Amino acid sequence: MTNGSDEVRNEDGELISPEAEGAGEGEGVALPAAAEAEKLMKELMQALAQKTQEAADANEKYLRTYADFDNYRKRMQRDLADFRLYANEQFAQELLPVVDHLGLALKHAGEADENVQGLRQGVELVFKQLRDTLEKFGIKPFVAWGEPFDPVKHDAIMQVDRDDVPPNMVVQVLQEGYLYHDKVLRHAKVGVSKMP
């Protein structure tokens, strides 16, 4: 196609010189279309490399988000299990004074005369049933007497002069301590030995 002058345009609208138009294809003349194709190929390769990097970044971000979510899910399951395990802690703390008072009633009933033996036996049964129920839910007393003083489990209320036991041993229990599963629900109030 010509525009009135010696210029010739190909199908793509590119200018072709009259010499290149007449030249044969086997003569090794570089066509502008080949240069354009090479340039386009370079741009496409760069775009592909960029999109590949973006996909890798997005995949890494996805993996991090998935790991965070998985950690969150595991933490929530652990927290829920702990909540279920210790859900009755406040209720148990409120019941402990009742257990203490029943124990004191039994202690004083043992000092009373024969007339109150029936009452004493009834209180013993109620006391035993209450402690069994508490144990069923993971609430149980722990032994403090004769143990070395442990501030995690014991509250030292007083010191007792004793030369027959080593210092810092629990020699008197003023109030029993309780565990709720593996956690200290209430510290034992104790007297601790010291050298006279």
GURO-969800 format. One record per atom (N, C-alpha, C): residue in one letter; x, y, z. Coordinates in steps of 0.05 Angstrom, whole numbers, padded with zeros to 5 digits, always signed. Layout:
<doses>
AXYZ
...
</doses>
This chain:
<doses>
M+00017-00023+00000
M+00000+00000+00000
M+00018+00025+00000
T+00011+00044-00015
T+00027+00069-00017
T+00011+00093-00010
N+00024+00114-00001
N+00010+00138+00005
N+00017+00160-00015
G+00023+00154-00038
G+00029+00175-00057
G+00058+00180-00060
S+00075+00172-00041
S+00103+00175-00043
S+00116+00148-00046
D+00142+00147-00041
D+00156+00121-00043
D+00153+00105-00017
E+00139+00114+00002
E+00136+00099+00028
E+00117+00076+00024
V+00123+00055+00036
V+00106+00031+00035
V+00101+00022+00063
R+00077+00015+00069
R+00070+00005+00096
R+00061-00024+00093
N+00068-00040+00114
N+00059-00068+00114
N+00032-00070+00127
E+00023-00095+00132
E-00004-00099+00143
E-00008-00087+00171
D+00014-00085+00186
D+00013-00074+00213
D+00015-00044+00213
G+00019-00032+00190
G+00021-00003+00189
G+00049+00007+00192
E+00069-00010+00193
E+00097-00002+00196
E+00108+00006+00169
L+00126+00026+00170
L+00139+00036+00145
L+00160+00016+00136
I+00159+00010+00111
I+00180-00007+00099
I+00193+00008+00076
S+00219+00008+00076
S+00233+00023+00055
S+00229+00007+00029
P+00230+00022+00006
P+00227+00008-00020
P+00248-00013-00024
E+00273-00009-00014
E+00294-00029-00017
E+00287-00055-00003
A+00276-00052+00022
A+00270-00076+00038
A+00246-00090+00026
E+00228-00075+00013
E+00205-00087+00001
E+00213-00106-00022
G+00232-00097-00038
G+00240-00112-00061
G+00259-00135-00054
A+00271-00134-00030
A+00291-00154-00023
A+00277-00181-00019
G+00291-00202-00025
G+00280-00228-00021
G+00282-00237+00008
E+00266-00256+00015
E+00266-00264+00043
E+00291-00280+00051
G+00303-00292+00033
G+00327-00308+00039
G+00352-00292+00041
E+00351-00266+00038
E+00376-00250+00038
E+00384-00241+00066
G+00369-00248+00088
G+00377-00242+00116
G+00372-00215+00125
V+00353-00201+00113
V+00346-00174+00121
V+00329-00176+00146
A+00336-00161+00168
A+00320-00162+00193
A+00295-00146+00190
L+00273-00158+00195
L+00248-00144+00193
L+00241-00131+00220
P+00229-00108+00219
P+00221-00094+00244
P+00203-00111+00261
A+00187-00128+00250
A+00169-00145+00266
A+00184-00164+00284
A+00207-00174+00276
A+00223-00192+00293
A+00234-00177+00317
A+00242-00152+00314
A+00252-00136+00336
A+00229-00130+00356
E+00206-00124+00345
E+00183-00119+00362
E+00175-00145+00377
A+00177-00167+00364
A+00170-00193+00377
A+00189-00198+00400
E+00215-00193+00395
E+00235-00198+00416
E+00231-00179+00440
K+00224-00154+00434
K+00219-00134+00455
K+00194-00143+00471
L+00173-00151+00456
L+00148-00160+00469
L+00154-00185+00486
M+00171-00203+00477
M+00177-00227+00492
M+00192-00220+00518
K+00210-00200+00517
K+00224-00191+00541
K+00204-00179+00561
E+00186-00163+00551
E+00166-00151+00569
E+00148-00172+00582
L+00141-00192+00566
L+00124-00213+00576
L+00139-00230+00597
M+00165-00235+00592
M+00181-00250+00612
M+00184-00234+00638
Q+00188-00208+00636
Q+00189-00191+00660
Q+00163-00192+00675
A+00141-00189+00660
A+00114-00190+00673
A+00110-00217+00686
L+00118-00238+00673
L+00114-00265+00684
L+00131-00268+00710
A+00156-00258+00709
A+00173-00260+00733
A+00160-00244+00756
Q+00149-00220+00749
Q+00137-00204+00770
Q+00112-00218+00782
K+00096-00229+00764
K+00072-00243+00774
K+00079-00268+00789
T+00100-00282+00781
T+00109-00305+00796
T+00118-00297+00824
Q+00133-00275+00826
Q+00141-00265+00853
Q+00117-00257+00870
E+00097-00243+00857
E+00073-00236+00872
E+00058-00260+00882
A+00057-00281+00865
A+00043-00306+00873
A+00058-00319+00896
A+00085-00319+00895
A+00101-00331+00917
A+00097-00315+00943
D+00096-00288+00941
D+00091-00272+00964
D+00064-00277+00976
A+00044-00279+00958
A+00017-00285+00968
A+00015-00312+00981
N+00029-00332+00969
N+00029-00359+00981
N+00042-00358+01008
E+00064-00344+01011
E+00078-00342+01037
E+00060-00328+01058
K+00046-00307+01049
K+00028-00293+01067
K+00005-00312+01075
Y-00005-00328+01057
Y-00026-00347+01063
Y-00016-00367+01083
L+00008-00378+01079
L+00019-00398+01097
L+00022-00386+01125
R+00032-00361+01127
R+00035-00348+01153
R+00008-00345+01167
T-00012-00336+01151
T-00039-00332+01162
T-00051-00358+01171
Y-00047-00379+01155
Y-00057-00405+01163
Y-00044-00415+01188
A-00018-00411+01191
A-00004-00419+01215
A-00014-00403+01239
D-00018-00377+01236
D-00029-00361+01258
D-00056-00371+01266
F-00073-00376+01246
F-00100-00386+01252
F-00099-00413+01266
D-00081-00431+01257
D-00078-00457+01270
D-00069-00454+01299
N-00050-00436+01304
N-00041-00431+01331
N-00064-00420+01348
Y-00079-00401+01337
Y-00102-00390+01351
Y-00122-00411+01358
R-00128-00429+01338
R-00147-00451+01343
R-00138-00469+01366
K-00112-00476+01365
K-00101-00493+01387
K-00102-00479+01414
R-00096-00453+01414
R-00097-00438+01439
R-00125-00437+01450
M-00145-00433+01432
M-00173-00432+01440
M-00182-00459+01451
Q-00173-00480+01438
Q-00181-00507+01448
Q-00169-00512+01476
R-00144-00503+01480
R-00131-00506+01506
R-00145-00489+01527
D-00152-00464+01519
D-00166-00447+01538
D-00193-00458+01545
L-00207-00469+01525
L-00233-00480+01530
L-00231-00505+01548
A-00211-00521+01544
A-00207-00545+01561
A-00201-00535+01590
D-00184-00515+01593
D-00178-00504+01620
D-00203-00493+01632
F-00219-00479+01616
F-00244-00467+01627
F-00262-00489+01637
R-00265-00510+01621
R-00282-00533+01630
R-00271-00546+01655
L-00245-00548+01656
L-00232-00562+01678
L-00236-00546+01704
Y-00233-00519+01702
Y-00234-00502+01726
Y-00259-00485+01728
A-00280-00493+01714
A-00305-00477+01713
A-00318-00474+01741
N-00315-00494+01758
N-00328-00494+01784
N-00310-00483+01807
E-00289-00470+01800
E-00270-00461+01820
E-00283-00443+01841
Q-00297-00423+01832
Q-00310-00404+01850
Q-00330-00418+01868
F-00346-00436+01856
F-00365-00452+01872
F-00351-00469+01893
A-00329-00481+01885
A-00314-00498+01904
A-00303-00481+01927
Q-00293-00457+01921
Q-00283-00440+01942
Q-00305-00432+01962
E-00329-00429+01952
E-00351-00422+01970
E-00360-00446+01987
L-00355-00470+01978
L-00363-00494+01993
L-00343-00502+02015
L-00318-00493+02011
L-00297-00502+02031
L-00303-00493+02059
P-00314-00470+02065
P-00320-00463+02093
P-00342-00482+02104
V-00360-00491+02087
V-00380-00511+02097
V-00366-00536+02105
V-00347-00546+02089
V-00332-00570+02097
V-00317-00565+02123
D-00305-00542+02125
D-00290-00535+02150
D-00308-00536+02174
H-00332-00524+02172
H-00350-00523+02195
H-00361-00551+02202
L-00366-00567+02182
L-00374-00595+02188
L-00351-00610+02202
G-00327-00605+02194
G-00304-00618+02207
G-00301-00609+02236
L-00306-00582+02241
L-00305-00572+02268
L-00328-00584+02285
A-00351-00587+02273
A-00374-00599+02287
A-00367-00628+02295
L-00354-00642+02278
L-00347-00670+02284
L-00326-00670+02306
K-00307-00652+02305
K-00286-00651+02326
K-00299-00645+02354
H-00318-00626+02355
H-00330-00620+02380
H-00350-00642+02389
A-00362-00655+02370
A-00381-00677+02376
A-00365-00700+02388
G-00341-00704+02381
G-00324-00725+02392
G-00318-00720+02421
E-00318-00695+02430
E-00312-00688+02457
E-00338-00688+02475
A-00361-00691+02462
A-00386-00690+02476
A-00393-00717+02488
D-00414-00718+02504
D-00421-00743+02518
D-00436-00762+02498
E-00445-00785+02509
E-00458-00806+02493
E-00485-00797+02482
N-00498-00777+02492
N-00524-00769+02483
N-00525-00759+02454
V-00502-00750+02444
V-00502-00738+02418
V-00488-00756+02397
Q-00485-00782+02403
Q-00472-00800+02385
Q-00487-00803+02359
G-00513-00804+02360
G-00530-00807+02336
G-00526-00783+02318
L-00526-00759+02330
L-00522-00734+02315
L-00494-00734+02303
R-00475-00744+02318
R-00447-00745+02309
R-00445-00763+02285
Q-00457-00786+02286
Q-00456-00804+02263
Q-00470-00792+02238
G-00491-00778+02242
G-00505-00766+02219
G-00487-00744+02206
V-00474-00728+02223
V-00456-00707+02213
V-00433-00720+02199
E-00422-00742+02209
E-00400-00756+02196
E-00408-00766+02168
L-00432-00776+02166
L-00442-00785+02139
L-00444-00762+02120
V-00456-00740+02129
V-00458-00717+02112
V-00430-00706+02104
F-00412-00705+02123
F-00385-00696+02118
F-00371-00713+02098
K-00373-00740+02101
K-00361-00759+02082
K-00373-00756+02055
Q-00399-00754+02053
Q-00412-00751+02027
Q-00404-00725+02013
L-00402-00704+02028
L-00394-00678+02016
L-00365-00680+02005
R-00347-00692+02021
R-00319-00695+02012
R-00317-00713+01988
D-00333-00735+01988
D-00333-00753+01964
D-00342-00738+01939
T-00363-00722+01942
T-00373-00707+01919
T-00353-00687+01910
L-00339-00673+01928
L-00318-00654+01920
L-00296-00669+01905
E-00288-00692+01915
E-00267-00707+01902
E-00274-00716+01875
K-00300-00722+01871
K-00310-00731+01845
K-00306-00708+01824
F-00307-00683+01833
F-00302-00661+01816
F-00274-00649+01817
G-00255-00665+01828
G-00227-00657+01828
G-00218-00640+01851
I-00235-00637+01872
I-00228-00620+01895
I-00221-00639+01918
K-00196-00638+01926
K-00188-00656+01948
K-00167-00642+01966
P-00168-00649+01992
P-00148-00637+02010
P-00121-00650+02005
F-00100-00635+02012
F-00073-00646+02010
F-00061-00646+02038
V-00042-00664+02041
V-00029-00668+02067
V-00008-00645+02071
A-00010-00632+02093
A+00009-00611+02099
A+00026-00618+02123
W+00015-00631+02143
W+00029-00637+02168
W+00053-00655+02163
G+00076-00647+02174
G+00101-00662+02171
G+00116-00657+02145
E+00105-00640+02128
E+00118-00633+02103
E+00136-00609+02106
P+00157-00606+02090
P+00172-00581+02090
P+00154-00558+02082
F+00158-00534+02093
F+00142-00511+02086
F+00146-00504+02057
D+00123-00501+02043
D+00123-00495+02014
D+00105-00471+02010
P+00115-00447+02004
P+00098-00424+02001
P+00077-00426+01979
V+00081-00444+01960
V+00062-00448+01939
V+00036-00461+01950
K+00040-00478+01971
K+00017-00493+01982
K+00009-00484+02010
H+00027-00472+02024
H+00022-00465+02053
H+00023-00435+02058
D+00006-00427+02077
D+00008-00400+02088
D+00017-00403+02117
A+00040-00392+02123
A+00051-00394+02150
A+00037-00373+02168
I+00022-00383+02187
I+00007-00365+02205
I+00024-00359+02230
M+00040-00379+02238
M+00056-00375+02262
M+00080-00393+02261
Q+00099-00387+02279
Q+00123-00404+02282
Q+00121-00418+02309
V+00129-00443+02310
V+00128-00458+02335
V+00156-00467+02342
D+00164-00462+02367
D+00190-00471+02377
D+00190-00501+02380
R+00206-00515+02364
R+00208-00544+02366
R+00238-00552+02362
D+00248-00568+02381
D+00275-00577+02378
D+00276-00606+02369
D+00253-00619+02367
D+00252-00647+02358
D+00248-00650+02328
V+00243-00629+02313
V+00241-00630+02284
V+00258-00608+02272
P+00267-00612+02247
P+00283-00591+02234
P+00267-00566+02230
P+00281-00543+02227
P+00266-00518+02222
P+00252-00519+02195
N+00232-00501+02193
N+00215-00498+02169
N+00200-00523+02161
M+00191-00538+02180
M+00173-00560+02176
M+00145-00553+02186
V+00125-00563+02173
V+00097-00558+02182
V+00092-00576+02206
V+00087-00564+02229
V+00082-00579+02253
V+00053-00576+02263
Q+00038-00558+02251
Q+00011-00553+02260
Q-00005-00544+02236
V-00029-00556+02232
V-00047-00548+02210
V-00071-00535+02223
L-00075-00509+02218
L-00097-00494+02229
L-00121-00495+02210
Q-00116-00497+02184
Q-00138-00500+02164
Q-00127-00516+02141
E-00143-00536+02133
E-00134-00554+02111
E-00132-00538+02085
G-00113-00547+02068
G-00110-00536+02042
G-00123-00555+02022
Y-00132-00545+01999
Y-00145-00561+01979
Y-00133-00556+01951
L-00133-00577+01935
L-00125-00576+01907
L-00150-00578+01890
Y-00150-00563+01868
Y-00171-00566+01848
Y-00158-00577+01823
H-00160-00602+01819
H-00144-00617+01799
H-00115-00614+01807
D-00099-00600+01791
D-00071-00597+01798
D-00064-00569+01808
K-00084-00553+01813
K-00081-00525+01821
K-00088-00522+01850
V-00073-00505+01864
V-00080-00500+01893
V-00105-00482+01894
L-00126-00494+01905
L-00151-00479+01908
L-00150-00461+01933
R-00140-00473+01955
R-00137-00458+01979
R-00111-00467+01993
H-00095-00448+02002
H-00071-00454+02016
H-00078-00465+02044
A-00061-00483+02054
A-00064-00493+02081
A-00053-00472+02100
K-00067-00466+02121
K-00057-00447+02141
K-00043-00464+02162
V-00017-00459+02166
V-00001-00477+02181
V+00017-00462+02201
G+00026-00477+02221
G+00047-00468+02239
G+00073-00482+02231
V+00095-00467+02230
V+00120-00477+02220
V+00140-00478+02243
S+00156-00499+02243
S+00176-00502+02265
S+00199-00484+02261
K+00210-00476+02285
K+00235-00461+02285
K+00251-00470+02309
M+00276-00465+02309
M+00294-00474+02331
M+00288-00455+02355
P+00286-00467+02379
P+00281-00450+02402
P+00304-00432+02409
</doses>
